[in-house]
Amino acid sequence: MFERKLVNQLEKRLLEKRNFIQIVIGPRQTGKTTAVVQAIKNVKTPNYYVSADDAILTSKEWLNNEWMQARLLQKRTSKDTILVVDEIQKISDWSSLIKQLWDEDTHNNIPLKVILTGSSALLLQKGLSESLMGRFEVLYSPHWNFKECKEAFEYNLNDFLFFGGYPGAAVLKNDKERWARYIGTSIVEPTISQDVLMMEEVRKPALLKSLFKLGSIYSAQELSYTKIIGQLQEAGNTVTIAHYLDLLEKANVLCGLQKFSLNKIKIKQSSPRFMVFDTSLVTYSAGADRNRLLELSDSRGHLVESAVGAYLLARSKEEGFDVFWWREREHEVDFVLQKYNKITAIEVKSGRLKRSGGSIQFKKLYPQSLNFIIGSANCELEEFLLGQYDLFT
């Protein structure tokens, strides 16, 4: 069975002395549970696995009882023991109880190592910030990248652009309509209806769903807030739109890249450039037009730029940098990366018509920047998506 880098990361941490709770977080259906199961199997340590998804009634009492069972297993084996709680965010007020139980084990020298997983970034972040400061580390499980899909599912570049990086959907690539139904019912609908609508008050759920579809269709394109409101059937104000876009970003489906500037006020005032976290969301949202996405140069170009953007967003979470875009009059750069004082400008030659030379102008304004032109002889698209380039060296 294929193993992601996440498996090796978890193994190393599980073999260390008990120091921190390990939190595995990421989008739905990206293989978090599979990676955790593979890791605990590889380290060959007694383990106790439970899922809040499987419980008839999830509550703090249920969590406490399961933790007691893990303690009994540790006492019976007299070995370091691993407790895994899958989809922890489904238990209300989970973080306060986890803090209490973890601190009890620390005080009593009980070598119980803990892994928590969750799909809901919003609920997890709230719990982590409230109770568990200083007690946890986060491992991110992003959408599968091109290299992983190529090795695991024998995807070529067009496969990856169209079907994206949800591993569970790979078996359906020969039936595009069935694939689209799976993406809708197993990923898009649960993400919006459960991971977003159930965790924060959203006064206009129809507006949120419309914003997701609009942003997916216009991925890799800039729209002002005025134009966004004009495109949506159920209009709201710009503050509402910005808030809903932030919720969709925290749910790992859609974000609005801000325009790069060393002036932070200008960044906040800029119009967003929509960017999906996985190209499958563009394909799914295109509906009946999806079969033509790879044929038309303009739509294929946006898919290519979205694939590059999604790849950069995934790496940004793991490597700690920010992703922007840039335009000054007629000059434009598709992506600008900033990590501390390091800046990288990336242009993507995607096949669609657009002005060139943006990176040259950007270099004049920011001479310290590193420049990439993806799709050129010096930086092939496939090689870039396969991870063969250092982004800041």
Steps between C-alpha positions, in 0.01 A plus 500: 500500500624849412636701794508880505775708658260557791537134603876535547456828688257335741723197550795716603290690752345186644846354560604807697450542872147611589505878472204627298155403380518447123220674307446382142288750312398538137216498247243222484590182312874563479603186690562627854364186665683270258829677569452474877414128481805434280726687742386323816525166321858576394620597849362172643385656828183409694225732382135581558303656214154659526302725268244760597344428160413146609363577845122487546516787748816709510546692821768590751392195701560276196844654448588457867398131490708435188802668657460274804504197270828620349646541849397145588672371185817684595488362853441146371789510251735718709613663174467837335149504352342709226146637524343622174176700503374559145278800413545648847316823411165316505517491881381826654748676728755225430810707565436566871464128574804410286703754700384350829572140400834581335618693806393213728709256295795738507475539878467123554775406247259297287671451158185546294573671169204670334407569138191707417369544147241732353363635174357818643778756524261752655395286795848361555663843501244625748563208735877520471510871573267469798657223708798319357761771448850355536377141501472414132665489158312518170558282196318607184347253255451698176336389177714251313753663270591401145796286607286297740219456247747398230661236721183369663246524214716537187353843427642697211496881507156530336357247747631705789374830360151358452456263797720672758631345818221317682624139523159341556373637169789360293325168434219690325712683242360289214147617578502880523135540594526247781822670610323838511215357712756360745680835531168675559344262752812381685714812505339830397162463669631361835778760510261792458197360685691349793849644525386860445128545561491291819790674670436869444184701463449560129197719444490442124599138427379530140740792453788295641429213261467738206830663594672162503371415152583844360850493649567150367388592148713817510801337664830674409309816409456833679153633578431817695252470787259714300514254208468204735181641651369575149556136396320349799124458500466563873710810555668598823743773596875482451563425868271196483663377177850541650393312814347212303811477284706474819278212620545318169876545529502350850300207360781444245290543185532860375692814588554851368867578440584858586714731288863515610634819655746578775229739621269280712210748471502469121490121531180512708334742258573300183253298295538124543620259235297184546700181548374149569695262720453223244423513126225239536286776651530699175408194295207410723361856504518527119203260471418394145788711366763298686577273203630799303728642769815337364416577136463879514827688548350757736327252733798262492723796585293577809517133600879504467528819706260354759713183523811709562313715753363197687848347511643821645222531757565144621873564530438831675322324786786256549790738437365823651482758223228729361354490148393816316462624142617831354402753236623851424316663209539257205771293672393189689654209691288192569644418842726673749636301794634666813685327782649747746717726281513257207277568197435278197303609191340233281355542153310211344500448124173310487403529135237772542556850362631748755763770524858385557794673663343544841788328678750738336315803635458332839877435511564871442282590797624215722857422386548254786227271363550157343310452172342190341328474164312170510450352156832633368796289392663561838197400705261244354149483648517127576840532668372787715188310608717197576684710758836525325556871580598676821266797531740734680851405385 
